[in-house]
Amino acid sequence: MRLRFIGYMVFGIMSVLGAEEFDPLNTNALIPSQQAKLASCATVDMRKTLGLSDVVMSALCNNPQTKIAWQTSLYQAAQVGVSRSAYLPTLSATGSILRAESSETQTGNQENVGVTLSYLLYDFGKRDATYDNAKSLLDVALFSENDTIQTVFLSAIQAYYALFGSNASLEASREAERSALESLNAAKTRYTVGTATPADTLQAQTAYSQAMLNRIQAEGNVKSAQGSLASVLGLLPDTTLQLQTPKLDIPSEVFESNIRALMEEAQRLRPDLMAAGAKIKAAEANIKAAKADNMPTFSLSATSGHTNTVFDTAQRTSSIGLYVSIPIFTGFNTKYKIQAAQQQLKINEAEYDKLSQSANLEVYQTYQTLISETQATRTSSDLVASAQASYDLALGRYKAGVGTILDLLSAQSALASAKQQHIQSLYNWYITKASLAKAMGSLDFSTIKGQP
């Protein structure tokens, strides 16, 4: 009965300790509240018309990448709890029941019950180094999660603007198709009255067919962009989304920042660089833990037991003592653990340098692209205006019989190209602006504030 009672008690304790909400070492508090809030965010109502902020929030809440990053952070927080547990004593209970038989043909049960308390007193810093390693790996996970959040954030912006860019390109293709049809009708009219040759009609027909092909390809691009956006939001690609059309103006900002200052700021803010720095700290702690394996450990142990024999006699035992464990030879295991840990530190340092260099290049290139896109949006706007005027003039001249079909088709092609360039440069500017914030490590909702 005593063994059964102890068994029930142990089972009850393990049930409580195994509950997910039970966090005696408060490791979940190591997760920043902002990231914890994001992980528990409510799903955006996909039935309403979504603006850019809604699209981004839906992506952050539902994209599998953010979920994986969140679970990784929780895993590393639990690993910190594992390392913290080494600072606490351990308590274990043992019990057995034996069927015994004596030479006098006496038979009966022998029960043994014992409880052992153990506590590690000193291990020359291995316990501390293991905790530092776990804490640094948690920092790696948290910084990596932040980097994942910004990556998904940018992917949502890119997919959102890419979809509207595809829609705008489709509309431009339809306008070009209508213009090509008008040119074809004009060529047919002139041929009917005898002021144009069959070659004019054939050339206009070819241009119209090409415009139709461009429109069909543009429709396919829209479908593909719709699927890409739905996928970023964690939805099936064929999901229908109601989106608020962005009202984008030609950028008026003048970007003349000190590029060296921008690169220095990126070195401070980028979460992937901070994660790489945390990996270095984890490797340094791992070296300390490996070196501590060569040192003795001092532990305190106390045991209390009770035995009932087959002869109905009881015996109680107890002990307390200080235990010392000194490693003498481990088959060179510790030597190679230290060597491996030292090499891992060098690898992590080299990876940090590589990532730092890549970050500087990304900031520099993205900044230069933004400068170019700013100028391109203004220039392309003027280009559309002049191309439209040129086309109107060429169409009027051709209808009046004083222009050639080549002049008309050339002006028509130039107008379609100008509209496509203007559309792409405008949407690319907003994407590049967000990309620069991502390269700086500062992409958040303030970046898209005021954008529908």
Secondary structure, DSSP 8 states (H G I E B T S, - for coil): -HHHHHHHHHHHHHHHHT-TT--TT-GGGGS-HHHHHHHT-----TTS-B-HHHHHHHHHHH-HHHHHHHHHHHHHHHHHHHHHGGGS-EEEEEEEEEEEE-TTS-EEEEEEEEEEEEEEEE-TTHHHHHHHHHHHHHHHHHHHHHHHHHHHHHHHHHHHHHHHHHHHHHHHHHHHHHHHHHHHHHHHHHHHTTSS-HHHHHHHHHHHHHHHHHHHHHHHHHHHHHHHHHHHTTS-TT----B---------------HHHHHHHHHHH-HHHHHHHHHHHHHHHHHHHHHHTTS-EEEEEEEEEEEE-TTS-EEEEEEEEEEEE-----TTHHHHHHHHHHHHHHHHHHHHHHHHHHHHHHHHHHHHHHHHHHHHHHHHHHHHHHHHHHHHHHHHHHHTTSS-HHHHHHHHHHHHHHHHHHHHHHHHHHHHHHHHHHHHT--SGGGGTT--
